[in-house]
Amino acid sequence: MTLKILVTSDFHKKEDLKEAAIEEANNGDYDLFVNLGDYMDEDYAEELFDEIEVAGVGSTGNRDMMFSSEFLDGPVPVYNFLEADIDDEYKLILIGGDFPEDVKEQVEDLVEDYDNDKVIIGSHYPPHKVGDRVHSGKRIGFEQFREIIIKHKPALWMNGHVHEDFGERQLMGTPVLNAAADETGKAFSVTIGDEGGVEEIEEITLVE
């Protein structure tokens, strides 16, 4: 089966982004909604996921570190770290703003029995040297994320955090999407094919 994902991040408690993402996710085209953090408010995150009609999951961002353990353990699908099987075909891993020190080893253990073309990984922070350039020109991405991509070549890597470096890039054949929406008002639509791997990536304008 194909899997169509709406990939978003970094709404920063903006109501127009929340409402536009809900409308887009609920238009009948998508199987899964993913947000990669920086909601900045528990109620805001809850309202976002409550109104999404398809399956939805999210990671925390660095601006969400004040979220309580009760919230993160509760019914709203926002996590510091998540691994989930999707229809027994795809492995989804989300790495939030507060992730384990041994995240690289944990991810490697989780994906070792999966076809790389059916592994989808999202992180709040970007991998090093891929969509991680800030206004000063400095690169602020994480080396261990880059190493995971190079070694395991997942079907897709998606992240946020660096607002000024939104866009689609590739590393070792893996599409890497920086979906930070705060400055761009944009998201990505991604279609994973029947046999795995990315079939199509499209920029989606949520807010002009």
N, C-alpha and C positions, 0 to 999 in steps of 0.2 A: 504494500500500500504506500501511497505517497503521504507525506506529512507536511502541512503548511503551517508555518510559525510566524507570528507577529513578534518581532524583537524590539524592545524598547528599553530605555534607561534614563536615569537622571531627570525626573520630572520636577524635583525641588518644590513640591507642594503647590505646583501651578494648576489651578482649576481647569484652564483651557486645555492643557495637555492631558489631564485625566479624562475629561469629557470626550475629547477627540479620540483618545486611545480606546475608550469603551465603545464608541460608535464604530470605529474601524474594526475592532476585534469581533464585534457582534454582527458584522455585515454578511455573515454566512460563508465567507471564503476560508476561514482559518480553523485549524484543528487545535492549536495551542497558542497561548499568550505567555510571553516571558518578559519580565521586567528585571533589570539588573541593578536595582538599588538607587538610593538617595531619594526616598519618598519624603523624609524629614519629619514625618508625623505618623504615629500609629493609626489614628483615625483616618487619615488620608489614604494610607495603604489599604486599610480595611474596606473603605468605600470603593476604591479602585477594583479590588478583586471581587467584592460582593456583586458588582454590576457586570462583570465579565461573564458571558454565558458559556463560553468554551472552557476547556481545561486551562487553568492559569497557575503559574508558579513564579516566584521571584526570589532573588537574593537580597541580602542587605547591602547597603553601601557604607562608605566611611561616614556619611552624615546620619546614619541610622544606628550608631553604636549606643545611643541612649534607649533603644527599644528594650523593653523589659523581657526577662526570661519567660514570664507568663504569656506575653504576646507571641514570642517566637515559638513557644510550645503549644500555642493555641490553634484555633481553626483557620486563621488567615495563613495562606500558603507562602510565607516569607521566611527564608532560612539563611543562617550563616554558612551552612554546608548541606547540600542535598544530593543524594544519588537516587535515581528512579528509573524503573523500566517503563517504557511506553509501548503498550500493546505487544509486549513480549518480543519486540523487534529492535527497538532503539534504546540505547542507554543515554540518559540525560544526567549531567553533573553540573551543579551550580556551586560556585565558590564566592561567598559574600565578602563583606568588608572586614570581617573578623574570621579568619580562616585558620585551620590547624597548621602548626609549624611543619608537620610532615605531610603537607598537602600533596606534594609531588608523588610521594610513595603511596599515599592513599588512592590517588587517581590512577596510578599505574596498576595497583591491585584490582581496582574496579573494572578497568577496561581490558585486562589481559585476555579474557575469554570472549571478547566481543570483536566482531568485524569492525575495523577502523571506520569504514564508510557508514556505520550506523551509530557512531559515538558522537554526541553533541555536547559541547562544554560551554558554559557561560561563567564569566567572572565579572565582579564589579571593576576590578583593576585590569588594565591592559597587559598583554605580554610585552616584554622589552623590545623596543625598536619596531613596534607594529601598532600604529595608531596611538602612540603615547607621547607625542611631542607637545609640550606646553608652549605658551606664548614666547617665553624666553629662548626657545629652541632646545631646551633640555629634554632628555628622554627620561620618563619616570616609570616605565613599565617594569614588570616583575620577571626576572630571569628564569625562575622555575616554571612559569607559564610558557615561556618561549621553549624551554627544554622539553616540556610535555608535548607541544605541537611538533617539534622536530622529530622526537622519538616515535610518537604514536600516530601522527597525521590523522587526527579526527576529521569527521566529515565537515564540522563547523566549529569555529570558536567565536564567541560573541562577548562583548564587554561594553563598559561605559567609562565613567569617571573623568576622562579628559575631554571636556566639552569642545575645545578648539580643534580637535583632531577627529571629528566625526568622519566616517567613511568606510569604504570597503577596500581591503587589501588582501594579500595572500602571503603565506609563509609555508614553504615546502609543499605547495599544492593545496593547503588548507585555507579556505576563505576565513578571514578574520574581520569581523564587523565591529566597529566602534559605533554604538547606537545612542550615544549621549544626546538627549533631545533638548536640553535646557537652552542652548543657544541656537539650534537649528530648527527646532520644531518638527524633526523628522524621525522616522523609524525605518525598519527594514521588514519586508516580506520575504521569507525564505521557503522554498519548496525542496524537501528532501525526497529523492526518487524512490521508486519501488524497490530497487536493488541497493539503496543507500546512496550516499553522496549527494551533493547539492545540484539540483537541476536548474534552479532559477533564483536570482536575488534581485529584488526591486526596492529602490528607495520609495518610501511612502511619506508624503507630507501630511502631518497631523495638524499643524497650526502654521498659517502663513506668517 
